[in-house]
Amino acid sequence: MGSTFVSIGVNFDKEKDLATSFLKKYSDPVSGSQKPTIKYIEQINEISQHQRDSITIELDDLQRFINSSNANNQFSGFLQNIQVNTKRYVEIFSRVIDELMPSSEMEINEESEPLDVIMYHRKRQENSESTKLPAILTRRYSLYIKPLSSNKPMIIRNVKGSNVGHLITVSGIVTRVSDVKPFLAVNTYSCDRCGCEVFQEINTRQFTPLVECPSAYCKTNNFKGSLHQQTRASKFLKFQEVKIQEMTDQVPMGHIPRTMTVYLFQNQVRTVNPGDSVYISGIFLPLPHIGFRAIRAGLITDTYLEAHYVHSLKKQYNQLETSPEMEEIVNKLANDPDVYNRLASSIAPEIYGHEDVKKALLLLLVGGASKETGDGMKIRGDINICLMGDPGVAKSQLLKYISKSAPRGVYTTGRGSSGVGLTASVMRDPVTDEMVLEGGALVLADNGIACIDEFDKMDEDDRTAIHEVMEQQTISISKAGITTTLNARTSILAAANPAFGRYNPNRKPSENINLPAALLSRFDLLFLILDTPNINEDHRLAQHIGYVHIHNSAPKKENNELVIDSNIIRHYIAKARNFYPTISPSVGEFITNLYIQKRIEPDNEDDFQYTCARTLLSVIRLSSALARIRFSNEVTNEDVEEALRLIQISKESLRNAKGNNTSRLPSSDAIYSLCRDMARAPNGSIQNLSFQAVLDRVRSRGWGERELRECISKYSMINVWQLSKNGKEIKWVSTGDDDMVL
């Protein structure tokens, strides 16, 4: 055993020299005329000047340093040793940094930390026999080791006993996050007889506090001075316990997801939230049982992961890291007049059709602007959509796509969710043994999108839990002595089947859609998607599905436009959400007139959908989202018209389901009506139209250039208008009777 300890001591000094050489010599690769800088020496200097409180040793830097160094043999196995015995090398690098740390002379004042005061007086003590301060107490930094970027993340169930002590990376979804609590690292005492300070370093979950003073003065004079804890001079670390669970696609058939406990310290706390998909790198360590559990468990221990690096797979929109190239792509896309249609068609491109539904889903991702009045009342800006339809119309696929595209997307089903599972449950915290709240699906989707499939199959008692979320966006809890209100600022995307499995056109919509009117009125848009036989549409659908299965990608569009990548869409939406559109008085008057007109019109939907104040708020939310897509801070009349068109399309889907297909005009006639309104001047005269202005208006209403040219050709044949030779102006034919032309 003696020779073993000697060899460890020799290796320790050698590895300490290697760590010192790396920290002193490594410089970041630079380009151009920039001068190389010693990366870690600069960070150490910033720590000494209280400008930084953590330092991360990146193994990629070490590998780059070894490859570029002439002493490859000297560093042989050094990188591998760090990865398999990381805890030891954390201490080695910490000691090296302590030696390289320059001394800083800070003035002592009322705002100084207790550690500064203790060190200041220790330096001026004449007694050389004073107790030496523990190294962990004097360190003003936290040291982390970041693994190699080439390391692939492991599945939780693949982490074995051979990985104990290794630096590993695991993937999973965060299911529970505890509160941040103080973790005692150094306990400081003071003696009531000699005044000596005693420091006790804590390395275990449990410890026995010191009672008698161990100083030389008390021992010489045979005093039994009692020790009193000095909280201000002790060192506490910020501590947080996190539970991560295997992702759905990682669980083998017939198994249940496994979990792992993760400990976060200091700067790592509050870096994850429940519902986040993360890669966590850290040291896999054993955790022996304590107390009576140790007697019962014997040699069996628990395990945990001491986190050193956290990488979120789905970052919030405001946390997306952009680049100049991505900024250029987004700005170029924003200047495209047809950006609204291009973005909508790029949502779930493998799914055929559903153009208006995809436009609504795009507005759902962008969202309207939330507002708060002067007296504190909040008006939601999140958009809620319900997709009702026959089986096999890709409702669930659309929900899956949206849940994966949104930074915080939660997918759940109606039959597999209870009211407690959607809102919040009360459970006992295993760390503190206190009763705590654990958020459900709607709380996990805060500032995101909650996708609820099989919405019609939920129990009525469970479905009532969603009413408050959809309008007030809060969840009120009063159970187990806990009374609070949780935030649930989420958009609801629900999919449901009709009451009889398939939609029965011989019955009223209220009989087919077995949902209460109080709940349906909270949805901004309700689309009814039917599977009706149509030879031409069925042929195109079969060709589309066959192409996707053969090539594993969506077919090209008719105009050969490329499908916009989902990452570009995510960055575009992130920038669009930075705009907060306002409504001008003229647009407000326009919305008011449209609302009054809709209110006085008779409803023909069997009193199923009616125009109310919530409809007016839906128009404002949808038009605000449309203005955001244009990167504009002002809502225009065209935005309001498109929002009203989407609401009208959703209502017409109910009319068409009853066999009344005459309510919607063909595209050419609808475009002609639009041009007729544009050509009528305020004084009643007729004015020619710019082709580009008409094209922009037509695109904002959901059509394209092909439909516009078909409309121009159709009405040119009956001598209503003519397109100029240069193709830039639409000229009305004068017949002497304005009412005939317009």
C-alpha positions, 0 to 999 in steps of 0.5 A, a space after each residue: 500500500 505504501 508504494 501505491 500512495 507514493 506513485 499517486 503522489 508522483 502522478 499528482 505532481 506530474 499532472 499538476 505540472 501538465 495542467 499548469 503548462 496548459 493554463 499558462 500557454 493555451 491561446 485561442 486561435 485568432 485570424 487576421 491582425 489580432 494578437 493571440 491572448 492567453 485564454 485562461 490566464 485572462 479569465 483568472 485575472 478577471 476572477 481576481 478582480 471580481 469580474 468573473 465567478 466561474 471558469 470552464 475548462 474546455 476539453 476541446 481546447 486541451 485536445 487542440 493544445 495537445 495536437 499543436 504542442 511539440 510534447 505530445 508524449 508528455 501529455 500522453 493519456 492526460 486527456 483520457 485520464 481527465 474523462 475517466 477520473 474527473 473529480 480528481 482533476 477538478 481538484 488538480 485544476 483548482 489548486 493550479 488556479 489558486 497558485 496562478 491567481 494574482 493577489 488583489 488588494 481590496 479596500 475593506 468597507 461596509 459592503 465587503 464580503 465576510 471572506 474579504 474581512 477574514 482574509 484581510 485580518 489574517 494577513 495582518 495577524 502577527 501570530 503565525 500559528 493562526 489556523 490556515 483557511 481551507 482552500 475551498 473557502 478562499 476560492 471565489 470561483 466555480 470550476 467546471 469541465 466541458 466535455 469534448 464536442 465529439 462526445 455523443 450523449 448517452 441514454 439514461 438506461 445505458 449509463 452503467 456502473 463502469 461509468 462511475 467517476 467518468 465525465 458523461 453526457 446524458 440526454 433527457 427531458 426535465 420533469 422536476 426542478 427543486 427550489 434553490 437551497 444553500 448547500 453547506 461547504 465550509 462550517 465556521 466556528 468561533 471559540 468563546 474562550 480563546 476566540 480562535 476560528 475553526 473551519 470544518 470542511 464538509 464533504 458528505 451529506 451528513 456531518 457532526 458539528 464540532 463541540 470542543 475547540 481544537 486550538 493549541 491555546 485551549 489544549 495547553 491550558 486544558 480549557 474546553 472552550 465551546 464552539 459557536 457557529 458563525 454563519 456569515 463566515 461559513 460558505 454556502 453553495 447554491 444548490 438545486 436538484 433536478 430530475 430528468 427522464 428519458 425522451 419518448 423515442 428513447 424508451 424501448 417497447 414495453 418499458 417505462 421511462 427511466 429517471 436520473 437525479 442531477 445536482 446543480 451547483 452555483 452558476 448552473 442553478 436555474 439554467 433548466 426548467 420543467 419541460 426542457 429537452 437538454 443535454 447535461 454533462 457531468 460526473 456520474 457519482 455514487 451517493 451512499 445511503 445515510 441513517 437507517 436507510 444505510 443499515 437496510 440498504 447495505 452496500 447498495 448506493 444511489 447515484 447522481 450526476 454532478 452537472 458541469 455543462 448544460 445544453 438546451 436543445 430547444 431554446 426560447 425565442 429570446 435565447 436563440 443564438 443568431 449569426 450574421 448569415 442568419 440575419 441576412 436570410 431573415 431580412 431577405 425573407 422579410 422583404 419578400 411580399 409573399 412571405 406570409 404564404 411561403 412561411 405557411 406552406 413550409 409548415 409541415 410540407 409533407 402534409 398535403 393541402 390544408 392551406 388555410 389551416 397552416 396559415 392559422 398555425 403560423 399565426 399560432 406560432 407567432 402569436 399576438 401581442 399581450 397587453 396589460 392595462 393601467 389597473 393591472 388587467 391582462 389581455 392575452 395575445 396567445 391564439 387558441 385553435 381547435 381542429 375538428 375533423 374526420 379520422 385520417 385528415 392529419 390532425 395529430 401529425 399537425 399537432 406533433 409538428 407544432 409541438 416539436 417546432 415550438 421552443 416549449 411545446 407539450 403534447 398530450 392526449 385527452 384520454 391520458 390526461 387528468 385535470 391534475 395532470 394538466 394543471 398541478 399536483 401536490 406531492 412531497 419533496 424528497 429533499 426537504 420532505 415538504 408538500 410542494 406543487 408539481 406543475 402539469 402539462 399546461 404549466 410546463 407549456 408556459 410561454 409555449 404551446 400545449 397540444 392536446 389530442 383527442 380533445 373530445 375524449 376528455 372527461 368533463 370534469 377534467 376539461 373544465 380545468 382548461 377554461 381558466 387557462 384559455 382566457 385568464 392564462 392562470 391556474 388557481 390552486 387551493 389544496 393541501 394547505 397551499 393556495 396560489 396562482 400559477 402562470 399558464 401563458 400558453 396557446 392551446 392547440 386541440 384536435 378532436 373527432 366528431 361525436 359519431 366518429 365521422 361528421 354526419 351532415 344530416 345532423 346539426 353542428 351542435 350535435 356533431 361537435 360534442 363540446 360545450 359552447 363556453 369552451 368553444 367560444 374561447 377558441 379563436 379559430 375552429 376548423 372543421 376538416 372533412 374527408 369528402 370524396 373528390 377524384 381530382 383531390 384524391 389523385 393529387 393526395 395519393 401522388 403526394 403521399 407516394 412521393 413522400 414515402 419514396 423520397 422521404 421529403 415533400 415534393 417541389 411546389 408548382 412555382 419551384 419555390 424551395 421549402 423554408 427550413 424549420 430553423 430559419 422559420 424559428 429564427 424568423 418567428 423569434 425576430 417577429 415576436 420582438 414587434 408589438 403592433 398597435 392599432 391606429 384610430 382609423 384601423 380601430 374604426 374599421 374593426 368597429 364597423 366590421 364588428 357591428 356589421 357582423 353582429 347585425 347579420 343573421 347567424 345561419 350556423 344553428 346558433 352554434 357559432 355566433 359573433 360576440 366580444 370574443 370574436 372581436 378580440 380574436 380579430 385583433 389577435 390575428 391581425 396583430 400576428 399578421 403585422 408581426 409577420 410583416 415586421 411592422 409595429 402597426 396593424 393595417 386594414 389588410 391585416 384585419 381583412 385577412 384575420 376576418 377571412 380566416 374566421 370566415 373560412 372556419 365558419 364556412 367549413 361548418 356550412 360546407 359540412 351541411 351541404 351548402 357549398 354556395 356560400 363561398 365564391 370561386 377564387 376568380 369571382 372573389 378576386 373580382 369583388 376585391 378589385 371592385 372595392 379597390 377601384 371605387 374612389 371615395 367620390 364614387 368614381 372609377 380608377 385604374 389599378 396597379 397590377 402590383 398593388 392588386 397582387 399584394 392585396 390578393 396575396 394577403 388574402 391567401 391567393 397567388 398570382 396564378 389566380 389573379 391572372 385567371 381572374 383578369 383573363 376571365 373578365 377580359 373576355 367579357 370586356 370588363 377590364 383590360 391589362 395594359 401592354 406593359 402588364 403594370 396596370 388594370 384598365 377598366 372598360 368605360 361603358 357609360 354605366 358605372 354600376 354595370 362595370 363595378 
